[in-house]
Amino acid sequence: MLVRDTPPLNEIGGDVKELTIIVTGPTSGIGWTTAAELARRGAHVVLACRSASKGEAMVAQLSKEAAAAGNPPPQLEVNLLDLASLESVRQFVERWQQRPLHVLVNNAGMFNMGVGRSETKDGLEVHMQTNHLAHFLLTLGLLPALRKAAQQQQQQQQQQGGFVPRVVTVASAMHHLGYRLQQDPLSERSYSAELAYGNSKLAQVLFTAELNRRLAAAGGGVQALSLHPGNVLTNVVQSLPPAIQSAYRAIMARVLLTPEQDPGAFAAAAATGGYLDCSAQPVQPHALAADPQLAAWLWQWSAQQVKLPQGWDLPAGREEAPAGQAS
Ligand SMILES: NC(=O)c1ccc[n+]([C@@H]2O[C@H](COP(=O)([O-])OP(=O)(O)OC[C@H]3O[C@@H](n4cnc5c(N)ncnc54)[C@H](OP(=O)(O)O)[C@@H]3O)[C@@H](O)[C@H]2O)c1
């Protein structure tokens, strides 16, 4: 997708003051823009990042910017999270405890272009764990916190304008490449970075749809949405050799959005809908992502892979087929 007319960020989305928002992968690219803009608008933003020094540097930069503009200091908090470690995800959830949470932005992601297959220390293919499985575990672990915020919203609806707490997952239009998700979810039989990335992104869109179905069945006032953020020039190409990376950046700077131009992730924090495009408009995802049986299978498979702790699962509200019986 080429550069399009993009409304400025400050014209998109609603009031986020008083909201607590976690952004994963806020230290670069789309996550940085999303977290920074939400903080500028008065949200309490939790920087869920794997590098403490990058997180602290971000706090320092945004605080300096706010001071220079004569604005109050941004409400930012660094909280360590490495999605390549399921233990790190469980520890994040444990540290969160009873705090209400209004928005979880599952943004962090990686795309190991030009690099061979690798696994995390949990023994899972690295794209599938970083982009999908770790966020699956994180989301279910934080669901009580989202529900708590939803309860509070229901009690104070008038003050908060009826904001519905939500899980926003930054997927990609490349989810159509996940056509072998069910046959080979961890890319063990055949591998390319594009297919592994596509598998993980399809998993994110399917997870969101299934989460929405389960949330609706359970009640409780939380919703989920996923989106394609646009094609944006970010650090997502960092796995390429430096010379190719430089050439890529020079050429693609003419056709890709800058993170500052991209409204998708931020808009999703204030919009509603199932799957959104990069202008935050609800659109149909690829047909694969609209298959409820595949989504139901993925849920169970994901729960097995992350060894979902007892009590974290969200019932389907319908009869479930065993994960082995993929259709
Ligand atoms: N750029 C695009 O055109 C595009 C298109 C479609 C979808 N997306 C999606 O948009 C999201 C953001 O990507 P981006 O383009 O902004 O890429 P980016 O500039 O590379 O930013 C990725 C962020 O994820 C973090 N991250 C990576 N691995 C992590 C891990 N194991 N644990 C915790 N954090 C981790 C990075 O942290 P560090 O700073 O520590 O590396 C960084 O903050 C991704 O989900 C991506 O798939 C991007």
PDBQT file of the ligand as one rigid body, heavy atoms in Angstrom, charges set to zero:
ROOT
HETATM    1  N1  LIG A 401       5.986  -1.568   9.735  1.00  0.00    +0.000 N 
HETATM    2  C1  LIG A 401       5.018  -2.062   8.976  1.00  0.00    +0.000 C 
HETATM    3  O1  LIG A 401       4.881  -1.716   7.787  1.00  0.00    +0.000 OA
HETATM    4  C2  LIG A 401       4.022  -3.018   9.561  1.00  0.00    +0.000 A 
HETATM    5  C3  LIG A 401       3.010  -3.526   8.717  1.00  0.00    +0.000 A 
HETATM    6  C4  LIG A 401       2.071  -4.409   9.244  1.00  0.00    +0.000 A 
HETATM    7  C5  LIG A 401       2.142  -4.762  10.587  1.00  0.00    +0.000 A 
HETATM    8  N2  LIG A 401       3.155  -4.276  11.381  1.00  0.00    +0.000 N 
HETATM    9  C6  LIG A 401       3.171  -4.698  12.786  1.00  0.00    +0.000 C 
HETATM   10  O2  LIG A 401       3.296  -3.558  13.599  1.00  0.00    +0.000 OA
HETATM   11  C7  LIG A 401       3.869  -3.932  14.855  1.00  0.00    +0.000 C 
HETATM   12  C8  LIG A 401       4.981  -2.959  15.204  1.00  0.00    +0.000 C 
HETATM   13  O3  LIG A 401       6.023  -3.115  14.262  1.00  0.00    +0.000 OA
HETATM   14  P1  LIG A 401       6.981  -1.937  13.785  1.00  0.00    +0.000 P 
HETATM   15  O4  LIG A 401       6.907  -1.911  12.300  1.00  0.00    +0.000 OA
HETATM   16  O5  LIG A 401       6.734  -0.712  14.554  1.00  0.00    +0.000 OA
HETATM   17  O6  LIG A 401       8.394  -2.618  14.132  1.00  0.00    +0.000 OA
HETATM   18  P2  LIG A 401       9.627  -2.129  15.001  1.00  0.00    +0.000 P 
HETATM   19  O7  LIG A 401       9.977  -0.708  14.704  1.00  0.00    +0.000 OA
HETATM   20  O8  LIG A 401      10.675  -3.160  14.741  1.00  0.00    +0.000 OA
HETATM   21  O9  LIG A 401       9.106  -2.227  16.508  1.00  0.00    +0.000 OA
HETATM   22  C9  LIG A 401       8.888  -3.474  17.099  1.00  0.00    +0.000 C 
HETATM   23  C10 LIG A 401       8.748  -3.314  18.594  1.00  0.00    +0.000 C 
HETATM   24  O10 LIG A 401       8.536  -4.634  19.140  1.00  0.00    +0.000 OA
HETATM   25  C11 LIG A 401       9.501  -4.865  20.155  1.00  0.00    +0.000 C 
HETATM   26  N3  LIG A 401       9.838  -6.279  20.281  1.00  0.00    +0.000 N 
HETATM   27  C12 LIG A 401      10.365  -7.109  19.347  1.00  0.00    +0.000 A 
HETATM   28  N4  LIG A 401      10.578  -8.327  19.881  1.00  0.00    +0.000 NA
HETATM   29  C13 LIG A 401      10.187  -8.263  21.184  1.00  0.00    +0.000 A 
HETATM   30  C14 LIG A 401      10.182  -9.180  22.261  1.00  0.00    +0.000 A 
HETATM   31  N5  LIG A 401      10.679 -10.422  22.146  1.00  0.00    +0.000 N 
HETATM   32  N6  LIG A 401       9.687  -8.779  23.454  1.00  0.00    +0.000 NA
HETATM   33  C15 LIG A 401       9.228  -7.517  23.625  1.00  0.00    +0.000 A 
HETATM   34  N7  LIG A 401       9.231  -6.590  22.643  1.00  0.00    +0.000 NA
HETATM   35  C16 LIG A 401       9.707  -6.962  21.442  1.00  0.00    +0.000 A 
HETATM   36  C17 LIG A 401      10.703  -4.028  19.746  1.00  0.00    +0.000 C 
HETATM   37  O11 LIG A 401      11.557  -3.831  20.860  1.00  0.00    +0.000 OA
HETATM   38  P3  LIG A 401      13.099  -3.374  20.710  1.00  0.00    +0.000 P 
HETATM   39  O12 LIG A 401      13.083  -1.876  20.506  1.00  0.00    +0.000 OA
HETATM   40  O13 LIG A 401      13.700  -3.788  22.000  1.00  0.00    +0.000 OA
HETATM   41  O14 LIG A 401      13.661  -4.103  19.510  1.00  0.00    +0.000 OA
HETATM   42  C18 LIG A 401      10.021  -2.763  19.267  1.00  0.00    +0.000 C 
HETATM   43  O15 LIG A 401       9.662  -1.949  20.352  1.00  0.00    +0.000 OA
HETATM   44  C19 LIG A 401       4.351  -5.373  14.689  1.00  0.00    +0.000 C 
HETATM   45  O16 LIG A 401       3.419  -6.246  15.288  1.00  0.00    +0.000 OA
HETATM   46  C20 LIG A 401       4.370  -5.567  13.181  1.00  0.00    +0.000 C 
HETATM   47  O17 LIG A 401       4.192  -6.904  12.795  1.00  0.00    +0.000 OA
HETATM   48  C21 LIG A 401       4.099  -3.426  10.894  1.00  0.00    +0.000 A 
ENDROOT
TORSDOF 0
